[in-house]
Amino acid sequence: MDKNVGRRGFLWSGAVLGAGALVTACTSNEPAAQASAPAAAPAAAATGGNDAPGDKVVIGFSAPAADHGWIAAISKNAADAAKKYSDVEFKPVEPTNDINQQISAVESLIQAKVNVLVILPNDGEQLNQVARQAMDAGIPVVNVDRVFPDKLSYRAWIGGDNYGMGVAAGHFIGKTLKDKGVSNPVILEIQGIATLPLTQDRSKGFADALKTYGFSVTAQQDAKFTVESGTSVATNLLQAHKKIDAIWNHDDDQGIGVLAAIKEAGRDEFFMVGGAGSANAMRDIQADSGVLKATVTYPATMAASAIKIARLIAQGKGMSDLLEQEVPQSITLASETITKENAEKYLPLGFES
């Protein structure tokens, strides 16, 4: 779901991490219509190339507490990825939403002299200094999602494309309405937290994409990334608009509340697009029995990819599909559009809300 990072670096699409099944499925550039085969669940590490056992690596890991599905998936995906390598010792610290506690936890990993750190900070700016301490101590940092403002505080960054989420949602809604011959549509947007740069990036991408079809957002309100707020915000918007053509809800976790409000109101004259790519949303899309027709991804699998990246950095390896000898400094994952036609492929990568 989150996350307070803007667009950074180059767009990386395809399998570049050896076996890399997790990342390949999230970032494929193939049109959805061509990708009909189900994706297998991530397999155990292969015995050749970058996945072959190498030097022992101790990877320290710190992330916020799992107060919603996306964050819960971040920690689970990181732990699961680490288990696939016999040469990786995974050393997580207690997840917390307290800034000072996370700083202390990261300091403990520095003192333990881990080989590399993977950190999804509660706040990139507030944890910037402790990440810099790790880098200055010779411990490479892989920064996940919420970016540290000082590039000297991390060796590599990996995260989602918030602007791209908005673009993907805007194109799906714009094209669908155009194909239906709808003019002057009523399009509603339910954001996460309006003041966050990530939300502003998502909204800008959405507006820019809609503009190419001659459309614009009719009304916009934020729902704070919670189920409860999703319900109340959606209820207010439904009462305020007697006719709606489409809704984009930024986040599938809060989308549970949005869909509950829609069901309670008995409204079905519109269609809805979700955000982040929860398994719950994908199953609803597959069933095709309600208003939810698509979701656009913000891959929680980035945590698993971060573990792979950290291992490569610690072992002095680059990405096998790139000519360069070093792991890139910045990796932005693509936002994919999931519909009933391709939901089966992406379902193994979805998180439970």
N, C-alpha and C positions, 0 to 999 in steps of 0.2 A: 504494500500500500504506500508507503511514505517515501515521502522522505524528503529532506530539505536540500536536495541537491539540484543544481541546474544541469544543463547539457554541457558535457565536457569531452574533450579529446576526440578521437576518431571513432566512427561507427564500426564495430567489429561484428561480422556476421559469418557464421560457419563454424566448423569444427577445427579448433586450433589448439586443443589441449590433449593431443594424443587420442585416447578413447573418447573423452569429451562428450559423451552422449547427452549429458545434461544441458550443455551449452548449445549444441547443435540444434536441438529441438526448439530452443527458445529463440534462436536468431536466424533461422533459415530465411533466405530471400525468395524461395520458391513460392509462386502463387498458391493460395490455399487450395484451389481446385485441383492442383497437381499432386497435393500431398494427402493421399487418401489412406495410406497404410498406417496402422496404429504404431505408435512409438513404443518400443520395449522399455521396461523399467530399467533404470541405470544398472549396468552390469558391473561385475567385479573388475578391478583393474587388470588390464591385459599384461602379457608377459614381455611385450616388445616395446621399442621406442621409449618415449618419455615415461610411460607407465611401468617400465621394468624397474624392479627394486634397485635403489641406489643408497646413497649415504643416509644414515639415520637423521631425521628431522623432527625437532620438537616445535610444534605450532601452538602458540598461545592464542586464545580466542576470547573476545569480549563483545557482548551485544546487550541491548536493552532487554528488560523483562518482557515475557510473552503476554502482553495485554490485549492482543488481537491476533487473528490467524496468520497474517503475513509475517509478523515478527516471530511467532512460534515456528513457522516454517523455516525462517532464516537459521535459527539455532539447530533445528533438526537436520536440515540439509547439510550444514557444515559438519556436524558430527557424523552423519552417514557417509559423507565423502571421505572423511579422514579414515574411517574404518576400512576402506577399500585398499589401503596401502599398508603393507607390512613394515615399511620404512618410516611411517609417520606415527609419532606420539602426540595425541591431541590433548591439549592442556587448557580446558575452558575454565573461566572464573564464573562466579555466581552472577547471573544476569540481574540487572538492576535498572530502575528508571531514575535513580538518584545520581546526579552528576558527580558529586564528590565521592560517592562509593565506587562509581566506575573508574574514576581517576585513580583511586587507591588500588583497585583491582588490577588495573594496567600496570601500575608501579610495581605490584607484587610479581607480575610476569617479567618485568624488566629485571628485577632483582634475582629472579630464578634463572636468568640468562637463557631464555628460550631462543631458538634459532631465528624465528620469524613471528611476527604478530599479525593477526587478522582482527580488525576492529570495525564494528559498526557502532559509531558513537551515538549517544543520546543527542548530543549537540556537537557538530563538527568544530565550531569556534571554541567552545569551552573545553574540549578535549585536545585542542591543537597542541598545547604546550607539552602535555605528557606524551603525545605521539612523537613530537620533536625530540623529547628526551630519549625515547627508544631509538630513533634514527641516529642520534648523536652517540648512543652507546653501541652502535654497530648492529642493531637489530632492525632489519627491514620491516616496514609496516605496509600491509595491504589494507587500504582504506575501502570499506564497503559502503556504498550508497551516500550517506550524509558526509559530504566532503570536508576535509580539513582545509582551511583557507590558505595555509602556508604549504607550498609544494615541497618544501624541505621536510615536512612532517610525514610524508609517505613515499614509499618506493613505487607503488602502483595503486591506482584507483579503479574500481569496477562498480558500475551502477546502472540504473535504468534511464530511459529517455522520457522525461516528463513531457516535454514539448511534443515528442513523437506520439505519446499516448493520446494527446488532444488531437493531433493530426489524424491518427488512425480512426478515432471515434467520429471526428468531423466528416471524414470521407465516407465512412459507412452510412452515417445518417444522411449526409447530403446526397449520395448516390441513390440510396433507397427511396428517398422522397422524390427525387427527380424521376426515377423509373416509374413511380406511382403517379406521376403527373401532378404532384401537390405544389401549389403556389402559395406564397405567403404563409409558410408553416409556422405553427407555434412550437418552438423548441425550448425546452427547459434544461437547465444545467444545475446539478447538485454537486457542489464542490466538497472537498475535505475541509481543510482549515484555510480560509481565504487569505490570511495574512502571510502564509508561507510562500517562499519563492517557488517551491515545487508546484503548488497549486496555481500560482500565477502563470508558470510555464505551461501547465496543462491547459488552462483556460485560453491562453494566447494561441496555442497550437490548434485548439478546437475552433476558435473564432477565425483563424487564418484559413483553415480547411473549408469551413462552411462558406466563407466569402467566395471561394472559387465556384460555388454553385448559386451564388446570389442570395444566400441565406444569412441569417444572424440569430443570435441567442435572444429569445423573448424575455426570459427571466432567469435569474441566477441567484442561488442561495447556498451557503455552506452548511455542512452537517457534522463537522468536527471529527469525522472518522469513527463515529460510534453508532451502534445499532439504534439506540434510543433517539439520538438526534436525527438519524436517518428517517425514523418513523414520523417524528414531529414535523420536520422540514417538508417531507413529502406530503403529509396531510395538509399542511398550509398551502403548498403549491397546487395541490389537486383542488382544494376549495376555491382558490383564487382564479383558476383557469378551467372554465367549463368545457373547453375544447383544447386538446393537446395532440400534437402529431408525433413528437419524439422527445425522449429524455436521455441525457447522458449523466449517469451517476459515476463520479470519479473513483469510487472504491467499493469493491465487492463485499468487504466486511460490513460497512454501513449500509450496503445494498440489501442486506437481510431485513433491516428496518424499513427501507424504502419499499421493497416488495410487499411487506406486511401491510403497509399503509395503502398501497394500491389495491391489494386484495380486499381489505376492509371497505374501501370506497366502492368496490365493484366496477372499477374502470378498466377498460381494455381496448379503447379506440386508438391507442398509440402503441409504439414499440419503444423499447429501452435498450441502451447499451451500458454495460458495466465497465469496471476498471480494476486492474491488477491481476485478474486471472485465477479466482478461487475455484476449487473443485466443485463447490456447491453451485456456483454460477454456471460452470460448464455442464453439470448434470441437468440443470434447468434448461439450458440452451439445447442440449441434446433432446430432451423430452418435448420441446417446442409446444408446450401446453399453456404458456403464459406470455406476458409482454416482453420478457427478456429474450432478445434475439442474438446478442453478441456481447463479448467483453474484450477489452484490449489489455494486453499483458504489461505487467511491471514485475519481471521474473524474480520470485523468491529464490530461485535456483542460483542467483548470483553468489550466494554464500558458499555453495558447493564449488562453484568456479573459483571463488577466492581462495579456498583451501588448495585447489589444484595449482593455482598461480603461486601461492605462498611456497608450496613444495618445490616448484620449479626454480623459484628465486633462490631458495635456501640451498638447492643443489647445483646452482650455477648453470641452469639450462634455459633455453629459450622455448618458444612455442613451435611445435614440430611442423606446422604448415606455413610458417613464416621463414623468410630467408635470414632475418636478423637473429643474432645470437642471444639477445636479451628479451625478456618479457616486456611488452610495451608499458609505457607509463600510465596510460589511461585507456579504459575499455568501456564503451557505451553500448549497452545491449538494446537491440531493437524491440519495439512494441508491436506485437503481432495481434491481428484481429481474429478472434475465435468465434466461429459460427457452428451451426449444427453439422455442417459439412466436414469440418476438421476438428471438432471437439474431441473425438476419440483419440486423435494423435496427441493432443496436448494434455488430456486428463491426467496421465501419470505424473505430470509436472505441476499440477494445481495444488494449492494449499487449502486446508479445511478452515472455513470461517467459524 
